[in-house]
Amino acid sequence: MAGILIVDDAKFMRVTLGNMVRSGGHVVVGEAENGLEAVEKFKDLQPDLVTMDVTMPEMDGIQAVKRIIDEYPGAVIIMCSAMGQQRVVMDAIEAGAKDFIVKPFEESRVLEAIGRILS
């Protein structure tokens, strides 16, 4: 069981992803709706894993990943986006993300990624 911080500017996506991770036996320790909030919540919550959207207001997901990894090199982050283009995937991985999940989410893929990364 992992404590997960869910970051997405769309409430619907946070709820959907939250339901998926709970069904896999994990706990949602917090939610954030932009990258700036994600950085602050990460500091406060110290989650086992973060799911991070790419396109958000205030600070995008790639910048948030860079900020979190700079301060917490062991942070485990999975990027989530409807934009599955190769450049975005590469930017996310170069920033320190451990995996990339494309929306719309498939529950089996989400839980497989979480399980593999945390094992």
N, C-alpha and C positions, 0 to 999 in steps of 0.2 A: 504494500500500500504506500502510495506517494502523496505528498502534499503538493498540490499544483496551483500555480497562479495563471489565470486565463486572461490574456490581453487581446482585446478586439474592440474596435469602435462601435460595432453593431451589437446591441443588447441581445438580439435574437441569436447571433453566432455564439456569444458567451454562454447563453442558456443551453443551446444545442450541444456545444462542446462539454459544458459542465455535466450534462446528463450522460454523455458518453463516458467521461472519465469516472463518474460515480458508478456506472454500471460495471466498470472494470475493477471496482473495489478501491478506487482512489478517493482522495478528499480534496475538494476545492477550498484552498485556504484563503483565496482572495481573487478579485477581479480588477482589471484596469481598462480604461477606454482609450488611452493613448500612451505613447512611448514614455512621456515625461512621468506620468502617473505610474507606469510599470517600473521605472527605475526607483522611484520612491518606495513603492510597495515591496519591491524585491528586498530593499534594505531592511524594511520593517519585518517582513514575513519570513525571509530566508527559505523560500520553497525548495522542494526537491527538484522541481521541474517547472519550466515556464512554457506555455504555448503563446506565441507572439505573432500577431497579424503583421503584415508588411505595411500596408497603406493606412495611415491613421493621421489625425490632426495633431498639432503641437510638436510631436516628434515621431518620425516613422519608425517602424520596427527594426530596420537595419541599424539606425543610429542608436536605438535603445539597446540592442544586443551589444553593440560596441561599448557603450557606457557600462553596462552590467558586467561584461567580461573583463573590462579594464579594472574594475574594482573587485570583482569576484571571479577569478580565472576558472574556478571549478564549476561555475554555474552551468546548468543543463537547460538548453533552450531549443525548442522545436518551432520552426517558422511555419506559419499557416497563411495561405493566400490563394486567391482565385487566379493570381497571375503566376502561372507555372513556367514562365519563360526561363530559358537557360541562364541568362544574365542575372536575373533576380535570385535564382537558386544559388548561383556561384557567389554573389554578393553576400547572401545570408550565411553560407558555409564559411567564406573567408572572414566574416565578422565574428564567427565563433559558434554559430548554430550547429546542432548535432544532426538535425534532420529537417526535412521540408515536406509538409503535407499540403496537398492542393484541395481547395474547396470546390464543390461541396464535399464535406467530410464523409468518409465511410468509417463507421464505428470500428470495424475490424482493423483497418489500417491505422487509425489513431491509437488503439490499444496495443497493436503490435509494435508500433514505434516507441511508445512509452515503455513497454516491457523490455524491448531490446536495449534501449538506451540506458535504462536503470539497472539492468542485470549485470 
